């Protein structure tokens, strides 16, 4: 690799790590950067997944105080994320490239709408089930099944997974954006782990590119998580919705208008 190539993928991975720690969608920085310097698409996808995995761990570590409040239900959520990630990965392997490409903008649209309307949906569910006083419902059977569906989505569609995870946790009753980010980063790391094992075992990783991105993505993920605490929750929510909207419009344009 040349110095310019190292700089390109290093900066892109740092941005991806920071984005994933806050809103998700970091893949849309790092994956195109690998393609831009000439890495083949399949190898770029595999290398990108491996590179961003430690960033999820560093982001979860930055939120360890918030994450510690969920120890009681964290094991069940983690198991659901692992099972769902495996199922989603197998589903992806059975889907043709053309079909998956056409699904990308629709998947992003659903994720963005879910998060934007999560407060209203949560309030409606609470009124219908008369459970508003019980708080977050992710420990219930219904909550775990909901999270299983999101984990399958994450294994199937890695890009944008963070946005869907945020939306799901918000709909389940979480209101503190930092608590949501702590859980999202931990569960995303588990789902990324499934991809890491699969791609490494298949020998589909370009390690020179991946090692550069692992370091910068982990740094970006940690500082993104730390910096997010200094941003008012309302601004952070608006930023997340903005990210989802931009990605949705871009991929609708790229898929159907070009």
LOFI-410778 format. One record per residue (C-alpha): z, y, x; residue number from 1; residue in three letters. Coordinates in Angstrom, 1 decimal. Layout:
BEGIN
node c3 = Z | c2 = Y | c1 = X | pos = NUM | code = ALA
...
This chain:
BEGIN
node c3 = 0.0 | c2 = 0.0 | c1 = 0.0 | pos = 1 | code = UNK
node c3 = -0.7 | c2 = 3.6 | c1 = 1.1 | pos = 2 | code = UNK
node c3 = 1.9 | c2 = 6.3 | c1 = 1.1 | pos = 3 | code = UNK
node c3 = 0.3 | c2 = 7.9 | c1 = -2.0 | pos = 4 | code = UNK
node c3 = 0.3 | c2 = 4.6 | c1 = -3.9 | pos = 5 | code = UNK
node c3 = 4.0 | c2 = 4.1 | c1 = -3.1 | pos = 6 | code = UNK
node c3 = 4.7 | c2 = 7.7 | c1 = -4.3 | pos = 7 | code = UNK
node c3 = 2.7 | c2 = 7.2 | c1 = -7.5 | pos = 8 | code = UNK
node c3 = 4.4 | c2 = 3.9 | c1 = -8.6 | pos = 9 | code = UNK
node c3 = 7.8 | c2 = 5.1 | c1 = -7.3 | pos = 10 | code = UNK
node c3 = 7.9 | c2 = 8.2 | c1 = -9.4 | pos = 11 | code = UNK
node c3 = 6.4 | c2 = 6.4 | c1 = -12.4 | pos = 12 | code = UNK
node c3 = 9.1 | c2 = 3.7 | c1 = -12.2 | pos = 13 | code = UNK
node c3 = 11.9 | c2 = 6.3 | c1 = -11.9 | pos = 14 | code = UNK
node c3 = 10.6 | c2 = 8.1 | c1 = -15.0 | pos = 15 | code = UNK
node c3 = 10.3 | c2 = 4.7 | c1 = -16.8 | pos = 16 | code = UNK
node c3 = 13.9 | c2 = 3.8 | c1 = -15.9 | pos = 17 | code = UNK
node c3 = 15.2 | c2 = 7.1 | c1 = -17.1 | pos = 18 | code = UNK
node c3 = 13.1 | c2 = 6.9 | c1 = -20.4 | pos = 19 | code = UNK
node c3 = 14.3 | c2 = 3.4 | c1 = -21.1 | pos = 20 | code = UNK
node c3 = 17.9 | c2 = 4.4 | c1 = -20.6 | pos = 21 | code = UNK
node c3 = 17.6 | c2 = 7.1 | c1 = -23.2 | pos = 22 | code = UNK
node c3 = 14.8 | c2 = 6.3 | c1 = -25.7 | pos = 23 | code = UNK
node c3 = 12.7 | c2 = 3.4 | c1 = -24.6 | pos = 24 | code = UNK
node c3 = 9.0 | c2 = 3.6 | c1 = -23.9 | pos = 25 | code = UNK
node c3 = 9.3 | c2 = 3.7 | c1 = -20.1 | pos = 26 | code = UNK
node c3 = 6.6 | c2 = 1.0 | c1 = -19.8 | pos = 27 | code = UNK
node c3 = 4.0 | c2 = 3.7 | c1 = -20.7 | pos = 28 | code = UNK
node c3 = 4.7 | c2 = 5.4 | c1 = -17.4 | pos = 29 | code = UNK
node c3 = 5.0 | c2 = 2.5 | c1 = -15.1 | pos = 30 | code = UNK
node c3 = 2.3 | c2 = 0.1 | c1 = -16.4 | pos = 31 | code = UNK
node c3 = -0.5 | c2 = 2.7 | c1 = -16.3 | pos = 32 | code = UNK
node c3 = 0.6 | c2 = 3.7 | c1 = -12.8 | pos = 33 | code = UNK
node c3 = 0.1 | c2 = 0.1 | c1 = -11.5 | pos = 34 | code = UNK
node c3 = -3.3 | c2 = 0.0 | c1 = -13.2 | pos = 35 | code = UNK
node c3 = -4.2 | c2 = 3.3 | c1 = -11.6 | pos = 36 | code = UNK
node c3 = -3.7 | c2 = 2.1 | c1 = -8.1 | pos = 37 | code = UNK
node c3 = -5.8 | c2 = -1.0 | c1 = -8.7 | pos = 38 | code = UNK
node c3 = -3.3 | c2 = -3.8 | c1 = -9.6 | pos = 39 | code = UNK
node c3 = -4.9 | c2 = -6.3 | c1 = -12.0 | pos = 40 | code = UNK
node c3 = -3.7 | c2 = -6.0 | c1 = -15.7 | pos = 41 | code = UNK
node c3 = -1.9 | c2 = -9.4 | c1 = -15.9 | pos = 42 | code = UNK
node c3 = -0.2 | c2 = -8.9 | c1 = -12.6 | pos = 43 | code = UNK
node c3 = 0.6 | c2 = -5.3 | c1 = -13.4 | pos = 44 | code = UNK
node c3 = 2.3 | c2 = -6.4 | c1 = -16.7 | pos = 45 | code = UNK
node c3 = 4.3 | c2 = -9.1 | c1 = -15.0 | pos = 46 | code = UNK
node c3 = 5.3 | c2 = -6.9 | c1 = -12.1 | pos = 47 | code = UNK
node c3 = 6.3 | c2 = -4.0 | c1 = -14.4 | pos = 48 | code = UNK
node c3 = 8.6 | c2 = -6.3 | c1 = -16.5 | pos = 49 | code = UNK
node c3 = 10.4 | c2 = -7.5 | c1 = -13.3 | pos = 50 | code = UNK
node c3 = 10.6 | c2 = -4.0 | c1 = -11.9 | pos = 51 | code = UNK
node c3 = 12.3 | c2 = -2.5 | c1 = -15.0 | pos = 52 | code = UNK
node c3 = 14.8 | c2 = -5.3 | c1 = -15.5 | pos = 53 | code = UNK
node c3 = 17.4 | c2 = -4.0 | c1 = -13.0 | pos = 54 | code = UNK
node c3 = 17.0 | c2 = -0.5 | c1 = -14.5 | pos = 55 | code = UNK
node c3 = 18.3 | c2 = -1.9 | c1 = -17.8 | pos = 56 | code = UNK
node c3 = 21.3 | c2 = -3.3 | c1 = -16.0 | pos = 57 | code = UNK
node c3 = 22.0 | c2 = -0.1 | c1 = -14.2 | pos = 58 | code = UNK
node c3 = 21.7 | c2 = 1.8 | c1 = -17.5 | pos = 59 | code = UNK
node c3 = 24.1 | c2 = -0.6 | c1 = -19.2 | pos = 60 | code = UNK
node c3 = 26.6 | c2 = -0.1 | c1 = -16.2 | pos = 61 | code = UNK
node c3 = 26.4 | c2 = 3.7 | c1 = -16.7 | pos = 62 | code = UNK
node c3 = 27.5 | c2 = 3.1 | c1 = -20.3 | pos = 63 | code = UNK
node c3 = 30.2 | c2 = 0.5 | c1 = -19.4 | pos = 64 | code = UNK
node c3 = 33.0 | c2 = 2.6 | c1 = -21.0 | pos = 65 | code = UNK
node c3 = 31.1 | c2 = 2.7 | c1 = -24.4 | pos = 66 | code = UNK
node c3 = 30.0 | c2 = -1.0 | c1 = -24.0 | pos = 67 | code = UNK
node c3 = 33.6 | c2 = -2.1 | c1 = -23.5 | pos = 68 | code = UNK
node c3 = 34.5 | c2 = -1.2 | c1 = -27.0 | pos = 69 | code = UNK
node c3 = 32.2 | c2 = -3.9 | c1 = -28.3 | pos = 70 | code = UNK
node c3 = 33.5 | c2 = -6.9 | c1 = -26.4 | pos = 71 | code = UNK
node c3 = 34.5 | c2 = -8.8 | c1 = -29.5 | pos = 72 | code = UNK
node c3 = 31.0 | c2 = -9.1 | c1 = -30.9 | pos = 73 | code = UNK
node c3 = 29.0 | c2 = -8.7 | c1 = -27.7 | pos = 74 | code = UNK
node c3 = 28.8 | c2 = -12.4 | c1 = -26.9 | pos = 75 | code = UNK
node c3 = 27.1 | c2 = -13.2 | c1 = -30.3 | pos = 76 | code = UNK
node c3 = 24.7 | c2 = -10.3 | c1 = -29.9 | pos = 77 | code = UNK
node c3 = 23.9 | c2 = -11.4 | c1 = -26.4 | pos = 78 | code = UNK
node c3 = 23.1 | c2 = -14.9 | c1 = -27.5 | pos = 79 | code = UNK
node c3 = 20.9 | c2 = -13.6 | c1 = -30.3 | pos = 80 | code = UNK
node c3 = 19.0 | c2 = -11.4 | c1 = -27.9 | pos = 81 | code = UNK
node c3 = 18.4 | c2 = -14.3 | c1 = -25.6 | pos = 82 | code = UNK
node c3 = 17.1 | c2 = -16.6 | c1 = -28.3 | pos = 83 | code = UNK
node c3 = 15.0 | c2 = -13.9 | c1 = -29.9 | pos = 84 | code = UNK
node c3 = 13.6 | c2 = -12.9 | c1 = -26.6 | pos = 85 | code = UNK
node c3 = 12.4 | c2 = -16.4 | c1 = -25.9 | pos = 86 | code = UNK
node c3 = 11.0 | c2 = -16.8 | c1 = -29.4 | pos = 87 | code = UNK
node c3 = 9.2 | c2 = -13.4 | c1 = -29.1 | pos = 88 | code = UNK
node c3 = 7.8 | c2 = -14.4 | c1 = -25.7 | pos = 89 | code = UNK
node c3 = 6.4 | c2 = -17.6 | c1 = -27.0 | pos = 90 | code = UNK
node c3 = 4.9 | c2 = -15.8 | c1 = -30.0 | pos = 91 | code = UNK
node c3 = 3.2 | c2 = -13.3 | c1 = -27.6 | pos = 92 | code = UNK
node c3 = 1.7 | c2 = -16.2 | c1 = -25.5 | pos = 93 | code = UNK
node c3 = 0.1 | c2 = -17.6 | c1 = -28.7 | pos = 94 | code = UNK
node c3 = -1.4 | c2 = -14.2 | c1 = -29.7 | pos = 95 | code = UNK
node c3 = -4.9 | c2 = -13.2 | c1 = -28.5 | pos = 96 | code = UNK
node c3 = -5.2 | c2 = -10.0 | c1 = -26.4 | pos = 97 | code = UNK
node c3 = -7.5 | c2 = -8.3 | c1 = -29.0 | pos = 98 | code = UNK
node c3 = -5.1 | c2 = -9.0 | c1 = -31.8 | pos = 99 | code = UNK
node c3 = -2.1 | c2 = -7.7 | c1 = -29.9 | pos = 100 | code = UNK
node c3 = -3.9 | c2 = -4.5 | c1 = -28.8 | pos = 101 | code = UNK
node c3 = -4.6 | c2 = -3.7 | c1 = -32.4 | pos = 102 | code = UNK
node c3 = -1.0 | c2 = -4.2 | c1 = -33.4 | pos = 103 | code = UNK
node c3 = 0.5 | c2 = -1.8 | c1 = -30.7 | pos = 104 | code = UNK
node c3 = 0.1 | c2 = 1.5 | c1 = -32.7 | pos = 105 | code = UNK
node c3 = 1.4 | c2 = -0.1 | c1 = -35.9 | pos = 106 | code = UNK
node c3 = 4.4 | c2 = -1.6 | c1 = -34.1 | pos = 107 | code = UNK
node c3 = 5.2 | c2 = 1.9 | c1 = -32.6 | pos = 108 | code = UNK
node c3 = 4.8 | c2 = 3.5 | c1 = -36.0 | pos = 109 | code = UNK
node c3 = 7.3 | c2 = 1.2 | c1 = -37.6 | pos = 110 | code = UNK
node c3 = 9.8 | c2 = 1.7 | c1 = -34.8 | pos = 111 | code = UNK
node c3 = 9.5 | c2 = 5.5 | c1 = -35.0 | pos = 112 | code = UNK
node c3 = 9.8 | c2 = 5.6 | c1 = -38.8 | pos = 113 | code = UNK
node c3 = 12.8 | c2 = 3.2 | c1 = -38.7 | pos = 114 | code = UNK
node c3 = 14.7 | c2 = 5.5 | c1 = -36.3 | pos = 115 | code = UNK
node c3 = 13.8 | c2 = 8.7 | c1 = -38.1 | pos = 116 | code = UNK
node c3 = 15.0 | c2 = 7.4 | c1 = -41.4 | pos = 117 | code = UNK
node c3 = 17.8 | c2 = 5.2 | c1 = -40.1 | pos = 118 | code = UNK
node c3 = 20.6 | c2 = 7.5 | c1 = -41.4 | pos = 119 | code = UNK
node c3 = 19.2 | c2 = 7.5 | c1 = -45.0 | pos = 120 | code = UNK
node c3 = 18.6 | c2 = 3.7 | c1 = -44.9 | pos = 121 | code = UNK
node c3 = 22.1 | c2 = 3.0 | c1 = -43.6 | pos = 122 | code = UNK
node c3 = 23.6 | c2 = 5.2 | c1 = -46.4 | pos = 123 | code = UNK
node c3 = 21.6 | c2 = 3.5 | c1 = -49.0 | pos = 124 | code = UNK
node c3 = 22.6 | c2 = 0.0 | c1 = -47.8 | pos = 125 | code = UNK
node c3 = 26.2 | c2 = 1.1 | c1 = -47.7 | pos = 126 | code = UNK
node c3 = 26.1 | c2 = 2.3 | c1 = -51.3 | pos = 127 | code = UNK
node c3 = 24.4 | c2 = -0.8 | c1 = -52.6 | pos = 128 | code = UNK
node c3 = 26.8 | c2 = -3.2 | c1 = -50.8 | pos = 129 | code = UNK
node c3 = 29.9 | c2 = -0.9 | c1 = -51.1 | pos = 130 | code = UNK
node c3 = 30.7 | c2 = -1.5 | c1 = -47.4 | pos = 131 | code = UNK
node c3 = 30.6 | c2 = 2.0 | c1 = -46.0 | pos = 132 | code = UNK
node c3 = 34.2 | c2 = 1.8 | c1 = -44.9 | pos = 133 | code = UNK
node c3 = 33.7 | c2 = -1.3 | c1 = -42.8 | pos = 134 | code = UNK
node c3 = 31.6 | c2 = 0.4 | c1 = -40.1 | pos = 135 | code = UNK
node c3 = 28.9 | c2 = -1.2 | c1 = -38.1 | pos = 136 | code = UNK
node c3 = 27.6 | c2 = -4.5 | c1 = -39.5 | pos = 137 | code = UNK
node c3 = 26.2 | c2 = -6.1 | c1 = -36.4 | pos = 138 | code = UNK
node c3 = 29.0 | c2 = -8.7 | c1 = -36.3 | pos = 139 | code = UNK
node c3 = 28.1 | c2 = -10.1 | c1 = -39.7 | pos = 140 | code = UNK
node c3 = 25.6 | c2 = -12.8 | c1 = -40.4 | pos = 141 | code = UNK
node c3 = 23.2 | c2 = -10.3 | c1 = -41.8 | pos = 142 | code = UNK
node c3 = 23.6 | c2 = -8.0 | c1 = -38.8 | pos = 143 | code = UNK
node c3 = 23.0 | c2 = -10.8 | c1 = -36.4 | pos = 144 | code = UNK
node c3 = 19.9 | c2 = -11.9 | c1 = -38.3 | pos = 145 | code = UNK
node c3 = 18.7 | c2 = -8.3 | c1 = -38.2 | pos = 146 | code = UNK
node c3 = 19.3 | c2 = -8.2 | c1 = -34.5 | pos = 147 | code = UNK
node c3 = 17.5 | c2 = -11.5 | c1 = -34.1 | pos = 148 | code = UNK
node c3 = 14.4 | c2 = -10.1 | c1 = -35.7 | pos = 149 | code = UNK
node c3 = 14.6 | c2 = -7.0 | c1 = -33.4 | pos = 150 | code = UNK
node c3 = 15.0 | c2 = -9.3 | c1 = -30.3 | pos = 151 | code = UNK
node c3 = 11.9 | c2 = -11.3 | c1 = -31.4 | pos = 152 | code = UNK
node c3 = 10.1 | c2 = -8.0 | c1 = -31.6 | pos = 153 | code = UNK
node c3 = 11.4 | c2 = -7.1 | c1 = -28.1 | pos = 154 | code = UNK
node c3 = 10.2 | c2 = -10.4 | c1 = -26.6 | pos = 155 | code = UNK
node c3 = 6.8 | c2 = -10.0 | c1 = -28.4 | pos = 156 | code = UNK
node c3 = 6.3 | c2 = -6.3 | c1 = -27.7 | pos = 157 | code = UNK
node c3 = 8.2 | c2 = -5.1 | c1 = -24.6 | pos = 158 | code = UNK
node c3 = 6.8 | c2 = -1.5 | c1 = -24.7 | pos = 159 | code = UNK
node c3 = 8.7 | c2 = 0.5 | c1 = -27.3 | pos = 160 | code = UNK
node c3 = 11.4 | c2 = -2.2 | c1 = -27.5 | pos = 161 | code = UNK
node c3 = 14.1 | c2 = 0.4 | c1 = -26.8 | pos = 162 | code = UNK
node c3 = 13.0 | c2 = 2.6 | c1 = -29.8 | pos = 163 | code = UNK
node c3 = 13.1 | c2 = -0.4 | c1 = -32.2 | pos = 164 | code = UNK
node c3 = 16.5 | c2 = -1.5 | c1 = -30.8 | pos = 165 | code = UNK
node c3 = 17.9 | c2 = 2.1 | c1 = -31.3 | pos = 166 | code = UNK
node c3 = 16.6 | c2 = 2.1 | c1 = -34.8 | pos = 167 | code = UNK
node c3 = 18.1 | c2 = -1.3 | c1 = -35.7 | pos = 168 | code = UNK
node c3 = 21.5 | c2 = -0.4 | c1 = -34.3 | pos = 169 | code = UNK
node c3 = 21.5 | c2 = 2.9 | c1 = -36.2 | pos = 170 | code = UNK
node c3 = 20.6 | c2 = 1.2 | c1 = -39.4 | pos = 171 | code = UNK
node c3 = 23.4 | c2 = -1.3 | c1 = -38.9 | pos = 172 | code = UNK
node c3 = 25.9 | c2 = 1.6 | c1 = -39.1 | pos = 173 | code = UNK
node c3 = 26.3 | c2 = 3.0 | c1 = -35.6 | pos = 174 | code = UNK
node c3 = 26.4 | c2 = 6.8 | c1 = -35.5 | pos = 175 | code = UNK
node c3 = 27.3 | c2 = 7.6 | c1 = -31.9 | pos = 176 | code = UNK
node c3 = 24.0 | c2 = 7.8 | c1 = -30.0 | pos = 177 | code = UNK
node c3 = 25.8 | c2 = 6.9 | c1 = -26.7 | pos = 178 | code = UNK
node c3 = 27.3 | c2 = 3.8 | c1 = -28.3 | pos = 179 | code = UNK
node c3 = 23.8 | c2 = 2.9 | c1 = -29.5 | pos = 180 | code = UNK
node c3 = 22.4 | c2 = 3.4 | c1 = -26.0 | pos = 181 | code = UNK
node c3 = 25.1 | c2 = 1.3 | c1 = -24.4 | pos = 182 | code = UNK
node c3 = 24.3 | c2 = -1.7 | c1 = -26.7 | pos = 183 | code = UNK
node c3 = 20.6 | c2 = -1.1 | c1 = -26.5 | pos = 184 | code = UNK
node c3 = 20.5 | c2 = -1.1 | c1 = -22.7 | pos = 185 | code = UNK
node c3 = 22.6 | c2 = -4.3 | c1 = -22.5 | pos = 186 | code = UNK
node c3 = 20.6 | c2 = -6.3 | c1 = -25.1 | pos = 187 | code = UNK
node c3 = 17.3 | c2 = -5.0 | c1 = -23.6 | pos = 188 | code = UNK
node c3 = 18.4 | c2 = -6.3 | c1 = -20.2 | pos = 189 | code = UNK
node c3 = 18.9 | c2 = -9.8 | c1 = -21.6 | pos = 190 | code = UNK
node c3 = 15.4 | c2 = -9.8 | c1 = -23.2 | pos = 191 | code = UNK
node c3 = 13.9 | c2 = -8.5 | c1 = -19.9 | pos = 192 | code = UNK
node c3 = 15.6 | c2 = -11.4 | c1 = -18.2 | pos = 193 | code = UNK
node c3 = 13.5 | c2 = -13.9 | c1 = -20.2 | pos = 194 | code = UNK
node c3 = 10.4 | c2 = -12.2 | c1 = -19.0 | pos = 195 | code = UNK
node c3 = 11.6 | c2 = -12.1 | c1 = -15.4 | pos = 196 | code = UNK
node c3 = 12.2 | c2 = -15.9 | c1 = -15.3 | pos = 197 | code = UNK
node c3 = 8.8 | c2 = -16.6 | c1 = -17.0 | pos = 198 | code = UNK
node c3 = 6.7 | c2 = -14.3 | c1 = -14.8 | pos = 199 | code = UNK
node c3 = 8.4 | c2 = -15.2 | c1 = -11.5 | pos = 200 | code = UNK
node c3 = 8.1 | c2 = -19.0 | c1 = -12.3 | pos = 201 | code = UNK
node c3 = 4.4 | c2 = -18.5 | c1 = -13.0 | pos = 202 | code = UNK
node c3 = 3.9 | c2 = -16.7 | c1 = -9.7 | pos = 203 | code = UNK
node c3 = 2.4 | c2 = -13.7 | c1 = -11.5 | pos = 204 | code = UNK
node c3 = 4.3 | c2 = -10.9 | c1 = -9.7 | pos = 205 | code = UNK
node c3 = 3.1 | c2 = -8.6 | c1 = -6.9 | pos = 206 | code = UNK
node c3 = 6.3 | c2 = -8.3 | c1 = -4.9 | pos = 207 | code = UNK
node c3 = 5.3 | c2 = -5.4 | c1 = -2.6 | pos = 208 | code = UNK
node c3 = 4.7 | c2 = -3.2 | c1 = -5.7 | pos = 209 | code = UNK
node c3 = 7.6 | c2 = -4.6 | c1 = -7.6 | pos = 210 | code = UNK
node c3 = 10.2 | c2 = -4.1 | c1 = -4.9 | pos = 211 | code = UNK
node c3 = 9.3 | c2 = -0.4 | c1 = -4.7 | pos = 212 | code = UNK
node c3 = 9.6 | c2 = 0.0 | c1 = -8.4 | pos = 213 | code = UNK
node c3 = 12.8 | c2 = -1.9 | c1 = -8.7 | pos = 214 | code = UNK
node c3 = 14.6 | c2 = 0.6 | c1 = -6.5 | pos = 215 | code = UNK
node c3 = 13.3 | c2 = 3.8 | c1 = -8.1 | pos = 216 | code = UNK
node c3 = 13.5 | c2 = 2.4 | c1 = -11.7 | pos = 217 | code = UNK
node c3 = 17.2 | c2 = 1.5 | c1 = -11.2 | pos = 218 | code = UNK
node c3 = 18.0 | c2 = 5.0 | c1 = -9.8 | pos = 219 | code = UNK
node c3 = 16.1 | c2 = 6.6 | c1 = -12.7 | pos = 220 | code = UNK
node c3 = 17.8 | c2 = 4.4 | c1 = -15.2 | pos = 221 | code = UNK
node c3 = 21.3 | c2 = 5.2 | c1 = -14.0 | pos = 222 | code = UNK
node c3 = 20.8 | c2 = 8.9 | c1 = -13.8 | pos = 223 | code = UNK
node c3 = 19.0 | c2 = 9.0 | c1 = -17.1 | pos = 224 | code = UNK
node c3 = 22.0 | c2 = 7.3 | c1 = -18.8 | pos = 225 | code = UNK
node c3 = 24.4 | c2 = 9.7 | c1 = -17.1 | pos = 226 | code = UNK
node c3 = 22.3 | c2 = 12.8 | c1 = -17.9 | pos = 227 | code = UNK
node c3 = 22.0 | c2 = 11.7 | c1 = -21.6 | pos = 228 | code = UNK
node c3 = 25.7 | c2 = 12.3 | c1 = -22.1 | pos = 229 | code = UNK
node c3 = 25.2 | c2 = 16.0 | c1 = -21.4 | pos = 230 | code = UNK
node c3 = 22.6 | c2 = 16.4 | c1 = -24.1 | pos = 231 | code = UNK
node c3 = 23.8 | c2 = 17.2 | c1 = -27.7 | pos = 232 | code = UNK
node c3 = 23.3 | c2 = 14.1 | c1 = -29.9 | pos = 233 | code = UNK
node c3 = 21.0 | c2 = 16.0 | c1 = -32.3 | pos = 234 | code = UNK
node c3 = 18.7 | c2 = 17.1 | c1 = -29.5 | pos = 235 | code = UNK
node c3 = 18.6 | c2 = 13.5 | c1 = -28.2 | pos = 236 | code = UNK
node c3 = 17.7 | c2 = 12.1 | c1 = -31.6 | pos = 237 | code = UNK
node c3 = 14.9 | c2 = 14.7 | c1 = -31.9 | pos = 238 | code = UNK
node c3 = 13.7 | c2 = 13.8 | c1 = -28.4 | pos = 239 | code = UNK
node c3 = 13.6 | c2 = 10.1 | c1 = -29.3 | pos = 240 | code = UNK
node c3 = 11.7 | c2 = 10.7 | c1 = -32.5 | pos = 241 | code = UNK
node c3 = 9.3 | c2 = 13.0 | c1 = -30.6 | pos = 242 | code = UNK
node c3 = 8.7 | c2 = 10.3 | c1 = -28.0 | pos = 243 | code = UNK
node c3 = 7.9 | c2 = 7.7 | c1 = -30.6 | pos = 244 | code = UNK
node c3 = 5.6 | c2 = 10.1 | c1 = -32.5 | pos = 245 | code = UNK
node c3 = 3.6 | c2 = 10.9 | c1 = -29.4 | pos = 246 | code = UNK
node c3 = 3.2 | c2 = 7.3 | c1 = -28.3 | pos = 247 | code = UNK
node c3 = 2.2 | c2 = 6.3 | c1 = -31.9 | pos = 248 | code = UNK
node c3 = -0.5 | c2 = 9.0 | c1 = -32.1 | pos = 249 | code = UNK
node c3 = -1.8 | c2 = 8.2 | c1 = -28.6 | pos = 250 | code = UNK
node c3 = -2.2 | c2 = 4.5 | c1 = -29.3 | pos = 251 | code = UNK
node c3 = -3.8 | c2 = 5.0 | c1 = -32.7 | pos = 252 | code = UNK
node c3 = -6.3 | c2 = 7.3 | c1 = -31.0 | pos = 253 | code = UNK
node c3 = -6.9 | c2 = 4.9 | c1 = -28.1 | pos = 254 | code = UNK
node c3 = -7.2 | c2 = 1.8 | c1 = -30.3 | pos = 255 | code = UNK
node c3 = -9.2 | c2 = 3.0 | c1 = -33.2 | pos = 256 | code = UNK
node c3 = -11.0 | c2 = 6.3 | c1 = -32.2 | pos = 257 | code = UNK
node c3 = -12.2 | c2 = 5.6 | c1 = -28.7 | pos = 258 | code = UNK
